[in-house]
Amino acid sequence: MKEPQNTVSRAPVSRLRANVARAVDALADERGAATAEYAVATMAAVGFAGLLVLILRGDEVRGILTDLVRNALSVG
């Protein structure tokens, strides 16, 4: 009678280890991270600038700024 084989083939295990190692290396790779951070910071700055434009378009703010400039430029 033939004995059942309880051995596990090493090929699939080593292939799995290689795939896991490649995945870990890919996740640890930070190339392009600085570019992504700059993009996020740029988008935040653009959003903030847009908000400032909306606020400064208001008549009340425009009047306050105009008075501030007039007072600063007036002599005496």
PyMOL commands that set and color helices and strands:
alter all, ss='L'
color gray80, all
select helices_A, chain A and resi 10-28+33-56+59-73
alter helices_A, ss='H'
color red, helices_A
deselect
rebuild
show_as cartoon
